[in-house]
């Protein structure tokens, strides 16, 4: 039975495992432990409290303009900042009030915003009574999120120039928009060669094979192992050298990776930079950095190689906001995408002039970031593009909350949660945990064949491969112990690796998962020993 599930996406396999775990849950030692999905079990409370308190003020503003039972007016810009300060003084003990005041001050003092224009954007955006204008991102909130990205993705050491941002419905929407715009703008064509750094988030493995793309995939594998024969989930230079092939037009990266949850080390980033600049200067890099905040001193490729790199960031994991669908696309104003658009042959450029001619008199000057915005609404609906304004306000409050946390208290708290759970998991496994500064500890990916070889020798690991499919282990865990883990092979990792989310269960569950995995594994070993004798 299990072999038929090998071809499934791990997220589809997860549903089968959950059904099996639920079916047997009543007789298990504890309730189902689903460590298959990376939805954190914490939330950033203060920026949400600020959102709702600001909403209370916003409604007072609308009622003061027009109040007819169920109907109210639209907030007035004139003197709105002063009215907000008076409201906050009156309600100074209300949750989130202090963050609102600090956020308004940050915008006006640190970024030079006009107080009334800044507050009105927050209030009107939260009310949601206007289309997003500009459609790419609200003006003040773009600057706020830009500052946040400089701090968290560039370690406060940005390259010269600035990034343009497009607020989108989470990182997944960003990737859909990017894939489609690269095709629509002839920067990628069906059948082109692209590279993926693996293991990686499963959709990046699956989307390129869709008929509308049908890309040729070159895998850049995280092959490095340490002296014990255990994966470090880093990339050897020989793998990175594949990028020297100029026929590879794009590189997709998740950094830190999913599921190994390890950031690309500095030496490897420098090697990528060297290869790109010397051998493949037109390489388009798309980096998904959602887990970057879980690594100290993180620097994205968008900071190290801004000309070639388009950055995608989602607020979902760090702030416990997967349901909010908050993401952003960042493109440096000096970038390879715009360069390649200018170099398109006449016939392709002419077709694009017709495509975008309905929204601008100068379509040939339309930048790639603005083409993504238009493409997200089939061009013809460009005037209604953009992330909903209440979502943008919550995104801004998340960013401001982090920017105002000078001592990184929240960051240290979330990092400590994940690292502690990783320690408990490894204790349960009976494995020694070796971590380094590049380990985000948001997920854990363990290769069971490596573990088998260390614990029982190569003969046992050969026996496992000859007699079982990796999914057999996952089904056994689900059926006998109501534990749901995912297969690492579904993420482009080793066939016998398992992926555990360290974000979504209570701490002690991870020790139980480790102990149960080890017990189940020992049962395989017992069967092997019995067969030998």
Secondary structure as GFF3:
##gff-version 3
##sequence-region A 1 533
A	DSSP	three_ten_helix	2	5	.	.	.	ID=ss1
A	DSSP	alpha_helix	10	23	.	.	.	ID=ss2
A	DSSP	three_ten_helix	25	27	.	.	.	ID=ss3
A	DSSP	beta_strand	33	34	.	.	.	ID=ss4
A	DSSP	alpha_helix	45	65	.	.	.	ID=ss5
A	DSSP	beta_strand	67	68	.	.	.	ID=ss6
A	DSSP	beta_strand	71	72	.	.	.	ID=ss7
A	DSSP	alpha_helix	80	90	.	.	.	ID=ss8
A	DSSP	alpha_helix	97	105	.	.	.	ID=ss9
A	DSSP	pi_helix	106	110	.	.	.	ID=ss10
A	DSSP	alpha_helix	115	127	.	.	.	ID=ss11
A	DSSP	alpha_helix	139	153	.	.	.	ID=ss12
A	DSSP	beta_strand	163	168	.	.	.	ID=ss13
A	DSSP	alpha_helix	170	184	.	.	.	ID=ss14
A	DSSP	beta_strand	193	198	.	.	.	ID=ss15
A	DSSP	alpha_helix	202	206	.	.	.	ID=ss16
A	DSSP	three_ten_helix	207	209	.	.	.	ID=ss17
A	DSSP	beta_strand	216	221	.	.	.	ID=ss18
A	DSSP	alpha_helix	237	240	.	.	.	ID=ss19
A	DSSP	three_ten_helix	241	244	.	.	.	ID=ss20
A	DSSP	beta_strand	248	254	.	.	.	ID=ss21
A	DSSP	alpha_helix	266	279	.	.	.	ID=ss22
A	DSSP	beta_strand	284	288	.	.	.	ID=ss23
A	DSSP	three_ten_helix	292	294	.	.	.	ID=ss24
A	DSSP	alpha_helix	301	304	.	.	.	ID=ss25
A	DSSP	beta_strand	309	314	.	.	.	ID=ss26
A	DSSP	three_ten_helix	322	324	.	.	.	ID=ss27
A	DSSP	beta_strand	327	332	.	.	.	ID=ss28
A	DSSP	alpha_helix	336	342	.	.	.	ID=ss29
A	DSSP	alpha_helix	346	356	.	.	.	ID=ss30
A	DSSP	three_ten_helix	363	365	.	.	.	ID=ss31
A	DSSP	alpha_helix	368	375	.	.	.	ID=ss32
A	DSSP	three_ten_helix	382	384	.	.	.	ID=ss33
A	DSSP	alpha_helix	389	403	.	.	.	ID=ss34
A	DSSP	alpha_helix	409	429	.	.	.	ID=ss35
A	DSSP	beta_strand	443	447	.	.	.	ID=ss36
A	DSSP	alpha_helix	448	456	.	.	.	ID=ss37
A	DSSP	alpha_helix	458	467	.	.	.	ID=ss38
A	DSSP	alpha_helix	470	481	.	.	.	ID=ss39
A	DSSP	beta_strand	483	484	.	.	.	ID=ss40
A	DSSP	beta_strand	486	487	.	.	.	ID=ss41
A	DSSP	three_ten_helix	488	491	.	.	.	ID=ss42
A	DSSP	beta_strand	497	501	.	.	.	ID=ss43
A	DSSP	alpha_helix	507	532	.	.	.	ID=ss44
###
